[in-house]
Amino acid sequence: MSLKARLTTPGPAVHAPGAFDALSALLIQQTGFEAVYLSGASIAYTQLGRPDLGLVSFDHVADVVARICERVDIPLIVDADTGFGNALNVARTVKVFERNGARAIQLEDQTFPKRCGHLAGKGVASTEEMVGKVHAALDARRFDETLIIARTDAIAVEGFEPALERAVAYAEAGADVVFVEAPRDLEQMKRIVTTLGRTPAMANMVEGGKTPILTRDALGEIGFRLVISPGALVRALIPAAESFLRALGSEGSTVSYRDRMTDLAGVNARIGLEEMLALGDRYEREREEAAE
């Protein structure tokens, strides 16, 4: 079942953890999740060592999309920020990301330079400009199964009611999924779903953010169809890495940490070493047989 069909079919909400490279996406798939979310913030955190302030370029994201889609089979949802420019840039972004394997592309109505949806100091473009970007994205995609997700950050800038008005406008423009960023409480979350009606709504769970953290099932009961945990993996890895490095620095070896580590065999098992070696052996046998 495609992601589009899954979001419009009765059942639990789809939960997509955030990845930042092929390995993190592979681990998400191997754990059994239905989809993976490529977080622009997590790319900035892990590959630039910088905050989510619009520093990640179009080419950088396109490259990560291709690397992930080469390795995993579950649908990839891509955070495309503002589309990296105007409506013409949005069209190119959709074409390239879709060609590289993305099955859903998220666009937001922030002004540039954009920033994390749970940070203060954001600006938003006009509703009309964002509607134009949604139209450009829909025109640019090659397949109807490729989802266009429209996000509004207007709560922090204009207030909740204007954000709802924007959400409706984006849904009416044809967005497949609408994402109202950073609602403040349960009542606002319920109103988002009710206001959007049949258009699937997306919820973003950010530890330490503006929105209450709820379980996937609780969000599904409210009516959200897509739930993302975009930076959760990074936030789990940071304390684990710091703890490991403190132990390594003080003790000078990994001996005391071995029971909390994946050894070489474990890493190779997860990344498919045996399968790749077997495939290489098969091609070598075919070459030798053809030479005989």
TORDRENTI-689104 format. One line per 3 residues: number of its first residue (from 1); their letters; for each residue x, y negated, z negated of N, C-alpha, C. Coordinates in steps of 0.02 Angstrom, whole numbers, plus 32768, in hexadecimal, padded with zeros to 4 digits. Example, Ala and Ser with C-alpha at 12.3 -4.5 7.8 and 13.67 -1.06 7.14 Angstrom:
2
1) AS) 8294:811C:7E7A:8267:80E1:7E7A:8294:80A5:7E7A  8282:8070:7E9E:82AC:8035:7E9B:8285:7FFE:7E76 .
END
This chain:
292
1) MSL) 802A:803C:8000:8000:8000:8000:802C:7FC2:8000  801C:7F92:802A:8042:7F54:802D:8036:7F2B:7FEF  8062:7EFB:7FE2:8059:7ECF:7FA9:8019:7EA7:7FB1 .
4) KAR) 8009:7E92:7FED:7FCC:7E6C:7FF9:7F8F:7E95:7FE6  7F8D:7ED3:7FFC:7F55:7EFE:7FEB:7F52:7F0C:7FA1  7F8C:7F16:7F83:7F8E:7F24:7F3B:7F72:7EEB:7F12 .
7) LTT) 7F80:7EAD:7F26:7F69:7E73:7F00:7F1E:7E67:7F08  7F01:7E81:7F3D:7EBA:7E76:7F49:7E91:7EB5:7F3B  7EB0:7EE7:7F1E:7E8D:7F25:7F0C:7E85:7F28:7EC1 .
10) PGP) 7E4B:7F3B:7EA7:7E43:7F40:7E5F:7E77:7F6E:7E40  7E8F:7F5A:7E05:7EC2:7F81:7DE3:7EED:7F53:7DB8  7F1F:7F6E:7D97:7F4A:7F44:7D6D:7F6F:7F10:7D95 .
13) AVH) 7F83:7EDB:7D74:7FAC:7EA8:7D94:7FEF:7EC5:7DA9  800B:7EAB:7DDF:804F:7EBE:7DF4:8080:7E97:7DCA  80B1:7EBB:7DAE:80E4:7E9B:7D85:8127:7E9E:7DAA .
16) APG) 8144:7E64:7DB9:8183:7E61:7DDF:81B9:7E40:7DB5  81E7:7E67:7D99:821F:7E4A:7D75:824E:7E24:7DA4  8272:7DF4:7D89:829F:7DCC:7DB1:82E3:7DEE:7DBB .
19) AFD) 82FB:7DED:7DF9:833D:7E07:7E0A:8368:7DCD:7E22  83A9:7DDA:7E28:83D7:7DA6:7E41:840A:7DC3:7E71  840A:7E05:7E7A:8436:7E25:7EAB:841C:7E6B:7EB9 .
22) ALS) 8440:7E90:7EE3:8428:7ED2:7EF8:8426:7F04:7EBE  8457:7F01:7E91:8458:7F31:7E59:841D:7F25:7E2A  8411:7EE7:7E18:83D9:7ED9:7DEB:8396:7EED:7E0B .
25) ALL) 838F:7EE1:7E4D:8352:7EF5:7E6F:834C:7F41:7E71  8384:7F64:7E7B:8383:7FAD:7E7C:836E:7FC9:7E39  8387:7FAD:7E03:8374:7FC5:7DC0:832A:7FB9:7DB3 .
28) IQQ) 8310:7F81:7DCB:82C8:7F74:7DC4:82A0:7FA9:7DEA  82B4:7FB9:7E26:8292:7FED:7E4C:8296:8030:7E29  82D2:8042:7E12:82DB:8083:7DF2:82B4:808A:7DB1 .
31) TGF) 82A5:8053:7D91:827D:8055:7D54:8233:805F:7D62  821E:8056:7DA0:81DA:8064:7DB3:81AD:8029:7DC0  81C9:7FED:7DC3:81A0:7FB2:7DD1:818A:7FB2:7E1B .
34) EAV) 8151:7F93:7E27:8134:7F93:7E6A:8153:7F5F:7E99  816F:7F2B:7E7C:818B:7EF4:7EA4:81C3:7ED4:7E7D  81EC:7EAD:7EA0:8223:7E8A:7E81:8220:7E41:7E97 .
37) YLS) 8232:7E14:7E69:822F:7DCC:7E77:8275:7DB1:7E78  8288:7D92:7EB0:82CA:7D73:7EB5:82C5:7D2C:7E9A  82E1:7D22:7E5F:82DD:7CE3:7E3C:8314:7CB3:7E51 .
40) GAS) 8301:7C79:7E6A:8333:7C47:7E7A:835A:7C31:7E3C  8336:7C2C:7E03:8358:7C1B:7DC5:838C:7C4E:7DB3  837B:7C8F:7DB9:83AA:7CC3:7DA7:83E6:7CC5:7DD5 .
43) IAY) 83DC:7CB4:7E15:8416:7CAE:7E42:8444:7C76:7E2A  8427:7C3E:7E17:844F:7C06:7DFE:8474:7C1A:7DBE  8450:7C3B:7D90:8470:7C4F:7D51:84AB:7C7E:7D5D .
46) TQL) 84A0:7CB2:7D85:84D1:7CE8:7D8A:8507:7CDD:7DBE  84F6:7CBC:7DF5:8526:7CB6:7E2C:8547:7C71:7E2F  8528:7C40:7E0F:8547:7BFE:7E0B:855B:7BEB:7DC5 .
49) GRP) 8540:7C0F:7D94:854C:7BFB:7D4E:8530:7BB6:7D40  84F8:7BA6:7D5F:84DB:7B63:7D5B:8490:7B67:7D4C  8473:7B2F:7D36:842B:7B2D:7D29:8402:7B2E:7D6A .
52) DLG) 83C1:7B37:7D62:8393:7B38:7D9A:8380:7AF0:7DAB  83AB:7ACF:7DD2:83A0:7A88:7DE4:83A6:7A7E:7E30  8391:7AB0:7E56:8393:7AA9:7E9E:83D7:7AB0:7EBD .
55) LVS) 8405:7AD2:7E9C:844A:7AD8:7EB4:8454:7B12:7EE4  8425:7B41:7EE5:842C:7B7C:7F10:8415:7B6B:7F56  843E:7B7A:7F87:842F:7B67:7FCC:8404:7B9A:7FF0 .
58) FDH) 83E8:7B84:8028:83C0:7BB1:8053:83E8:7BED:8069  8425:7BE3:8082:844D:7C1A:809B:845E:7C4B:8063  846A:7C31:8027:847A:7C5D:7FEF:843F:7C8B:7FE0 .
61) VAD) 8403:7C6F:7FDB:83C8:7C98:7FCC:83BC:7CCA:8004  83C2:7CB3:8043:83B6:7CE1:807C:83E5:7D1C:8079  8424:7D11:8066:8454:7D47:8061:8441:7D78:802A .
64) VVA) 842C:7D5F:7FF0:8418:7D8B:7FB9:83D9:7DB2:7FCD  83AA:7D93:7FF0:836E:7DB6:8007:8382:7DF2:8032  83AF:7DE6:8061:83C4:7E1C:808E:83E6:7E55:8069 .
67) RIC) 8411:7E44:8039:8434:7E77:8013:8404:7EA1:7FE9  83D3:7E81:7FCA:83A3:7EA6:7FA2:8378:7ED3:7FCE  835F:7EB7:8006:8332:7EDE:8030:8355:7F18:8053 .
70) ERV) 8396:7F13:805A:83BC:7F4C:8075:83BC:7F86:8043  83B5:7F76:8003:83BF:7FAA:7FCF:837F:7FC4:7FB0  834A:7F9C:7FAD:830E:7FB2:7F8A:82D4:7FB8:7FBB .
73) DIP) 82A2:7FDF:7FA7:8267:7FEB:7FD1:8229:7FC7:7FB8  8227:7FB4:7F79:81EC:7F92:7F5F:81E9:7F4A:7F7A  81AE:7F2D:7F7C:81A7:7EE9:7F99:81D1:7EB6:7F72 .
76) LIV) 81F1:7E89:7F98:8217:7E53:7F7A:81F1:7E12:7F81  81E6:7DF0:7F48:81C7:7DAE:7F45:81FF:7D7C:7F3C  8203:7D4A:7F67:823C:7D1D:7F67:8226:7CD7:7F52 .
79) DAD) 824A:7CBC:7F21:8243:7C77:7F0D:8268:7C4B:7F3F  8242:7C27:7F68:8260:7BFE:7F9C:8261:7BB4:7F89  8259:7BA5:7F49:825A:7B60:7F31:822A:7B35:7F5A .
82) TGF) 8241:7AFD:7F72:8217:7ACF:7F98:8214:7AE0:7FE3  8233:7B18:7FF5:8239:7B29:803C:8277:7B0A:805B  82A0:7AEA:802F:82E1:7ACD:8043:82D8:7A92:8073 .
85) GNA) 82A1:7A6D:806B:8299:7A31:8093:8250:7A24:80A5  8245:7A09:80E1:8201:79F9:80F6:81DF:7A35:8116  81A7:7A29:8138:8180:7A60:8155:81A9:7A87:8189 .
88) LNV) 81D4:7A65:81AE:81FE:7A89:81DF:822F:7AB7:81BB  824C:7AA0:8183:8278:7ACB:815C:8252:7B06:8140  8215:7AFA:812A:81EB:7B30:810F:81E1:7B66:8144 .
91) ART) 81D1:7B51:8181:81C7:7B82:81B6:8205:7BAD:81C1  823F:7B8D:81C1:827D:7BB3:81CA:8289:7BE1:818F  827D:7BC8:8153:8287:7BF1:8117:825C:7C30:811A .
94) VKV) 821D:7C29:812C:81F0:7C62:812F:8207:7C93:8165  8219:7C7A:819F:8230:7CA6:81D5:826D:7CCF:81C0  829E:7CAE:81A2:82DC:7CD0:8191:82D2:7D00:8156 .
97) FER) 82B0:7CE9:8123:82A6:7D15:80E9:827C:7D52:80FB  8248:7D47:8124:821F:7D80:813A:8249:7DB0:8164  8271:7D96:8192:829C:7DC0:81BB:82CD:7DE7:8190 .
100) NGA) 82E4:7DC9:815A:8314:7DEB:812E:82F3:7E1D:80FF  82B0:7E20:80FF:828E:7E54:80D9:825D:7E3E:80A4  8257:7DFD:8098:8228:7DE5:8064:81E1:7DF7:8076 .
103) RAI) 81BA:7E0A:8044:8174:7E1A:804E:8146:7DE6:8030  8162:7DB7:800B:813C:7D7E:7FF1:816D:7D45:7FE8  8158:7D08:7FFA:8183:7CCE:7FF6:815F:7C97:7FD0 .
106) QLE) 817E:7C80:7F9B:8160:7C4E:7F6F:817C:7C09:7F7E  814E:7BDA:7F86:8160:7B94:7F94:8141:7B68:7F5E  8163:7B33:7F4B:814A:7B08:7F15:8144:7ABF:7F2D .
109) DQT) 811D:7A98:7F07:8110:7A54:7F1B:813B:7A20:7EF6  8173:7A36:7EDB:81A1:7A06:7EBB:81C4:79DB:7EEF  81DB:79A2:7ED8:8207:7979:7F01:824F:7990:7EF4 .
112) FPK) 827B:797C:7F20:82C1:7991:7F1A:82EA:7959:7EF8  8319:796A:7ECD:832D:79AE:7EB9:82FB:79CD:7E88  82E7:7A0A:7E97:82B8:7A2C:7E6D:82DA:7A46:7E2E .
115) RCG) 82B2:7A5E:7DFE:82CF:7A7A:7DC1:82A0:7AB0:7DA7  82BA:7AD6:7D78:8293:7B0B:7D59:824E:7AF2:7D46  821B:7B1B:7D52:81D7:7B07:7D45:81C6:7AF8:7CFD .
118) HLA) 81F1:7B0C:7CCF:81E4:7B00:7C88:8212:7ACA:7C6B  8233:7AA4:7C98:825B:7A6B:7C83:8235:7A2A:7C8F  8245:79F8:7C67:8226:79B6:7C70:8249:7991:7CA8 .
121) GKG) 822A:7959:7CBF:8249:792E:7CEF:823E:7940:7D37  820C:796B:7D45:81FE:797F:7D8A:81D6:7949:7DAE  81D7:794C:7DEF:81AB:7924:7E19:8187:7952:7E49 .
124) VAS) 814C:793C:7E60:8127:7965:7E90:8118:793C:7ECF  8119:795E:7F07:8106:7940:7F46:80BB:7936:7F49  80A3:7915:7F7B:805B:790C:7F82:8039:794F:7F93 .
127) TEE) 7FFA:7953:7F82:7FD4:798F:7F93:7FD5:799A:7FDE  7FCE:7964:8004:7FCC:7969:804D:800D:7985:8069  8046:7970:804D:8085:798B:8064:808B:79D5:8057 .
130) MVG) 8076:79EA:801C:807A:7A31:800C:8049:7A5A:8036  800E:7A40:8043:7FE0:7A64:806F:7FFF:7A6D:80B4  8021:7A39:80CC:8044:7A3F:810B:8079:7A76:810A .
133) KVH) 809C:7A7C:80D1:80CF:7AB1:80CB:80AE:7AF6:80CB  8075:7AFC:80A9:8051:7B3C:80AA:803D:7B4E:80F1  8023:7B1E:8116:8011:7B2B:815C:804E:7B40:8186 .
136) AAL) 8086:7B1E:817B:80C3:7B2F:819F:80DA:7B76:818F  80D5:7B88:814F:80EA:7BCC:813A:80BD:7C01:815A  807C:7BF4:815B:804D:7C24:8178:8059:7C2C:81C3 .
139) DAR) 8067:7BF4:81E4:8074:7BF7:822C:80B5:7C1B:823C  80E5:7C17:820F:8128:7C32:821D:812D:7C7C:8211  8105:7C97:81E4:810D:7CDF:81D5:80F8:7D09:8210 .
142) RFD) 8118:7D41:8219:8109:7D6E:8251:80D3:7DA0:8240  80CD:7DB1:8200:809E:7DE6:81EC:806E:7DCC:81B7  802E:7DDC:81BF:7FFC:7DC8:818E:800A:7DE6:8149 .
145) ETL) 802D:7E1E:8147:803C:7E3E:8107:8070:7E18:80DF  8094:7DEA:80FE:80C4:7DC0:80DA:809D:7D8A:80B5  80A2:7D89:8073:807A:7D5C:804B:809C:7D18:8044 .
148) IIA) 8074:7CE4:8046:808B:7CA1:8037:806E:7C8D:7FF3  809B:7C80:7FC3:8087:7C6D:7F80:8092:7C22:7F78  805E:7BFE:7F66:8063:7BB5:7F5C:8064:7BA6:7F12 .
151) RTD) 8097:7B83:7EFC:809F:7B72:7EB5:8097:7B26:7EAC  8075:7B14:7E77:8072:7ACE:7E64:8091:7AC3:7E1F  80B9:7A8F:7E1B:80D9:7A7C:7DDB:80B8:7A3D:7DBE .
154) AIA) 807A:7A30:7DD3:805B:79F0:7DC4:8045:79E9:7D7B  803E:7A20:7D56:8029:7A19:7D10:8057:79EA:7CEA  8099:79F2:7CF3:80CA:79CA:7CCE:80CD:7982:7CE6 .
157) VEG) 80B3:7975:7D22:80BB:7932:7D40:8079:790B:7D3F  8042:792D:7D54:8002:790B:7D5C:7FCD:7922:7D2B  7FD9:795B:7D0B:7FA7:7976:7CDC:7F86:79B4:7CF7 .
160) FEP) 7F5F:79D4:7CCC:7F42:7A15:7CDD:7F0C:7A10:7D13  7EDE:79E1:7D0E:7EA8:79DC:7D3F:7EC2:79CE:7D85  7EF0:799F:7D8E:7F0C:7996:7DD1:7F30:79D4:7DEB .
163) ALE) 7F4F:79F9:7DBD:7F70:7A37:7DD2:7F3D:7A69:7DED  7F04:7A6E:7DCB:7ECF:7A9A:7DE4:7EB6:7A84:7E29  7EB0:7A43:7E32:7E9A:7A2A:7E74:7ECC:7A3C:7EA9 .
166) RAV) 7F0C:7A36:7E9A:7F3F:7A4B:7ECA:7F3A:7A96:7ED8  7F30:7ABD:7EA4:7F2C:7B06:7EAE:7EF3:7B18:7EDE  7EBA:7AF7:7ED6:7E82:7B04:7F03:7E94:7AEE:7F4A .
169) AYA) 7EB4:7AB5:7F51:7EC7:7A9D:7F94:7EF6:7ACE:7FB6  7F25:7AE9:7F91:7F55:7B18:7FAE:7F33:7B5A:7FC2  7F03:7B6F:7F98:7EDE:7BAB:7FAA:7EB4:7B9F:7FE8 .
172) EAG) 7E94:7B65:7FEC:7E6C:7B55:8027:7E97:7B4D:8065  7ED6:7B3B:805C:7F04:7B35:8095:7F19:7B7A:80B0  7F0B:7BAE:8089:7F1A:7BF2:80A1:7F4D:7C18:807A .
175) ADV) 7F68:7BFB:8044:7F99:7C20:801C:7F7B:7C62:8004  7FA3:7C97:8008:7F8B:7CD9:7FF4:7F87:7CE1:7FA9  7FB5:7CC0:7F86:7FB8:7CC2:7F3C:7FC7:7C7B:7F25 .
178) VFV) 7FA9:7C67:7EED:7FB7:7C24:7ED2:7FD4:7C2B:7E8C  8005:7C02:7E7F:802C:7C04:7E41:802B:7BBF:7E22  8007:7BB7:7DEB:8006:7B79:7DC5:8039:7B80:7D8D .
181) EAP) 8070:7B5D:7D93:80A8:7B65:7D65:809B:7B43:7D21  80B0:7B67:7CED:80B5:7B4D:7CA9:8074:7B36:7C89  803D:7B5F:7C8C:8003:7B4F:7C63:8016:7B54:7C19 .
184) RDL) 7FF5:7B2B:7BF0:800A:7B24:7BAB:7FE9:7B54:7B7A  7FB0:7B6F:7B8B:7F8C:7B9A:7B5C:7F60:7BCC:7B81  7F40:7BF7:7B5A:7F17:7C2C:7B76:7EDB:7C0F:7B9C .
187) EQM) 7EBE:7BD9:7B82:7E84:7BBB:7BA3:7E97:7BA2:7BE8  7ED0:7B81:7BEF:7EE6:7B6A:7C31:7EF2:7BA5:7C5F  7F0E:7BDA:7C46:7F1B:7C15:7C6F:7EDA:7C33:7C89 .
190) KRI) 7EA8:7C36:7C5F:7E68:7C51:7C75:7E47:7C24:7CA9  7E4D:7BE3:7CA0:7E2F:7BB5:7CD0:7E50:7BB8:7D14  7E91:7BC5:7D15:7EB4:7BCD:7D55:7E94:7C06:7D7D .
193) VTT) 7E8C:7C3E:7D5C:7E71:7C79:7D7F:7E29:7C6C:7D95  7E01:7C4F:7D69:7DBB:7C42:7D79:7DB5:7C11:7DB3  7DDE:7BDD:7DB2:7DDB:7BAA:7DE6:7DEF:7BC5:7E2A .
196) LGR) 7E21:7BF1:7E2C:7E39:7C0C:7E6B:7E09:7C40:7E88  7DE0:7C5E:7E5E:7DAF:7C8D:7E78:7DCE:7CCA:7E97  7DC2:7CD3:7ED8:7DDA:7D10:7EFA:7E23:7D0C:7F0F .
199) TPA) 7E41:7CD1:7F0C:7E88:7CCB:7F1D:7EB2:7CE6:7EE4  7EDD:7D17:7EEF:7F06:7D33:7EB9:7F30:7CFD:7E97  7F32:7D01:7E55:7F59:7CD2:7E2D:7F96:7CF5:7E11 .
202) MAN) 7FCD:7CCF:7E0A:800C:7CE9:7DF2:801E:7CC9:7DB0  803A:7CF0:7D82:804F:7CD8:7D41:809A:7CE2:7D38  80B9:7CB1:7D19:8101:7CB1:7D0E:8110:7CB4:7CC4 .
205) MVE) 8133:7CE8:7CAF:8144:7CF1:7C68:818D:7CDE:7C5D  8197:7CA7:7C39:81DA:7C8B:7C2D:81E6:7C88:7BE2  8216:7CAD:7BCA:8227:7CAC:7B83:8240:7C67:7B6F .
208) GGK) 821D:7C47:7B40:8230:7C03:7B2C:8212:7BCE:7B58  81E5:7BE0:7B86:81C5:7BB0:7BB2:8185:7B93:7B95  815E:7B73:7BC0:8122:7B50:7BAB:80E6:7B7E:7BA3 .
211) TPI) 80E7:7BB7:7BC6:80AD:7BE3:7BC9:80B1:7C1B:7B96  807A:7C2B:7B74:807C:7C63:7B45:8090:7CA4:7B68  80BA:7CCC:7B46:80CF:7D0C:7B62:8099:7D41:7B52 .
214) LTR) 807D:7D5D:7B87:804A:7D92:7B80:8062:7DCF:7BA6  8046:7E08:7B96:8057:7E45:7BBA:8039:7E44:7C00  8054:7E6E:7C2B:8037:7E76:7C6E:7FEE:7E88:7C6A .
217) DAL) 7FDD:7EB7:7C3E:7F97:7ECD:7C39:7F6A:7E95:7C21  7F82:7E6E:7BF0:7F59:7E36:7BD7:7F4E:7E02:7C0E  7F81:7DF5:7C35:7F7B:7DC5:7C6D:7F4C:7DE1:7CA2 .
220) GEI) 7F4F:7E22:7CAD:7F21:7E41:7CDC:7ED9:7E3C:7CC5  7ECE:7E42:7C85:7E8A:7E3C:7C6B:7E6F:7DF5:7C74  7E9B:7DC3:7C70:7E86:7D7E:7C7D:7E73:7D76:7CC6 .
223) GFR) 7E96:7D9C:7CF2:7E87:7D98:7D39:7EC3:7D8B:7D65  7EFE:7D83:7D48:7F3A:7D79:7D71:7F49:7DBA:7D97  7F5C:7DB4:7DD6:7F6A:7DEE:7DFE:7FB5:7DFC:7E05 .
226) LVI) 7FDE:7DC8:7DFC:8026:7DCF:7E03:8048:7DAE:7DC7  8074:7DD3:7DA6:8098:7DBB:7D6B:80E3:7DC1:7D79  8107:7D8B:7D6D:8150:7D8D:7D76:8173:7D80:7D33 .
229) SPG) 81AC:7DA0:7D2B:81D9:7D93:7CF3:821C:7D80:7D11  8221:7D43:7D2D:8258:7D33:7D5B:829D:7D32:7D3C  82A4:7D18:7CFF:82E7:7D13:7CE0:82F1:7D41:7CA6 .
232) ALV) 82C2:7D6E:7C9A:82C5:7D98:7C5E:8302:7DC5:7C5E  8314:7DE2:7C97:834D:7E0F:7C9A:838D:7DE9:7C89  8396:7DAD:7CA3:83D1:7D85:7C93:83D3:7D76:7C48 .
235) RAL) 8399:7D64:7C2D:8397:7D53:7BE5:83A3:7D90:7BB9  8395:7DCB:7BD3:83A5:7E08:7BAE:83EF:7E1A:7BB5  840C:7E0B:7BEF:8452:7E1C:7BFB:8482:7DEE:7BD6 .
238) IPA) 8471:7DAF:7BCD:84A0:7D80:7BAD:84B4:7D97:7B67  8485:7DA5:7B39:849B:7DBA:7AF7:84BF:7DFD:7AF8  84AC:7E2B:7B26:84CE:7E6B:7B2B:8517:7E60:7B42 .
241) AES) 8520:7E34:7B73:8564:7E27:7B8C:858E:7E04:7B57  8570:7DD4:7B33:8596:7DB1:7AFF:85AA:7DE0:7AC7  857D:7E0D:7AB4:858D:7E3D:7A80:85C7:7E6B:7A96 .
244) FLR) 85C3:7E82:7AD4:85F8:7EAE:7AEE:863B:7E8A:7AF1  863B:7E4C:7B09:8679:7E27:7B10:8699:7E17:7ACD  866F:7E09:7A9B:868A:7DFD:7A57:86AC:7E3C:7A3D .
247) ALG) 868C:7E76:7A48:86AA:7EB5:7A31:86EA:7EC4:7A57  86E9:7EB9:7A98:8726:7EC6:7AC0:875E:7E98:7AAC  874D:7E59:7A9E:8781:7E2A:7A8B:879F:7E38:7A47 .
250) SEG) 8776:7E4D:7A18:878F:7E58:79D4:87B1:7E9C:79CD  879C:7ECE:79F3:87B6:7F12:79EB:87E8:7F24:7A21  87E5:7F02:7A59:8816:7F10:7A8E:8806:7F4D:7AB8 .
253) STV) 87CC:7F6B:7AAF:87B8:7FA4:7AD9:876C:7FAB:7AD6  8751:7FD7:7B00:8709:7FE2:7B03:86F2:801E:7ADA  8720:803C:7AB3:8711:807B:7A91:86D3:8076:7A64 .
256) SYR) 86CE:8043:7A3C:8696:803D:7A0E:8654:802E:7A31  8659:801A:7A70:861D:8005:7A95:8605:803B:7AC7  862A:8073:7ACA:861D:80A4:7AFE:85D5:80BE:7AFE .
259) DRM) 85B7:80C6:7AC3:8574:80E2:7AC1:853F:80B0:7AD8  8553:8072:7AE2:8525:803F:7AFC:8535:802C:7B45  8561:8053:7B64:8576:8044:7BA9:8561:807D:7BD8 .
262) TDL) 855C:806D:7C18:8554:809F:7C4C:8599:80B0:7C66  85AC:80F0:7C65:85EF:8101:7C7C:85F1:8103:7CC9  862C:8112:7CE3:8636:8110:7D2C:8606:813F:7D50 .
265) AGV) 85FC:817B:7D34:85CF:81AB:7D54:8587:8190:7D53  8575:8170:7D1D:8532:8154:7D19:8525:811C:7D4A  8557:80F1:7D53:8551:80BC:7D85:854A:80DA:7DCA .
268) NAR) 8575:810A:7DDA:8573:8129:7E1D:8532:814D:7E2A  8515:816B:7DF6:84D5:818D:7DFE:849E:815B:7E10  84A0:8121:7DF0:846C:80EF:7DFD:8473:80CE:7E41 .
271) IGL) 84AF:80C4:7E58:84B9:80A1:7E97:84BE:80D0:7ED3  84B8:8112:7EC7:84B1:8141:7EFE:84F2:8158:7F1E  8526:8161:7EF6:8566:8177:7F13:8561:81BA:7F36 .
274) EEM) 8543:81EC:7F14:8540:822F:7F31:8519:8230:7F72  84E3:820A:7F75:84BC:8208:7FB2:84E4:81EA:7FEC  850A:81B5:7FDD:8532:8196:8012:856B:81C4:8029 .
277) LAL) 858A:81E6:7FF9:85BF:8214:800C:85A4:824D:8037  8569:8266:8024:854A:829C:804B:8539:8285:8091  8521:8247:8097:8511:822C:80D9:8551:8225:8103 .
280) GDR) 8587:820D:80E4:85C6:8207:8107:85E0:824B:811E  85D9:827E:80F3:85EE:82C2:8106:85C5:82DC:8141  8584:82CC:8141:855A:82E3:8178:8571:82C5:81BB .
283) YER) 857F:8284:81BA:8596:8264:81F8:85DA:827F:820E  8605:828F:81DD:8646:82AB:81EE:863E:82F0:820E  8611:8319:81F2:8605:835B:820F:85EA:8354:8256 .
286) ERE) 85BC:8325:8260:85A1:831B:82A3:85D7:8307:82D4  8605:82DC:82BC:863C:82C7:82E8:8668:8302:82FA  8678:832C:82C9:86A4:8365:82D5:8682:8398:8303 .
289) EAA) 8640:83A1:82FA:861C:83D1:8325:8619:83B8:836C  8610:8376:8373:860E:835A:83B6:8651:835F:83D9  8688:8360:83B3:86CA:8363:83D0:86DE:83AA:83E4 .
292) E) 86BB:83DC:83CA:86CE:8421:83D8:86B9:8436:841F .
END
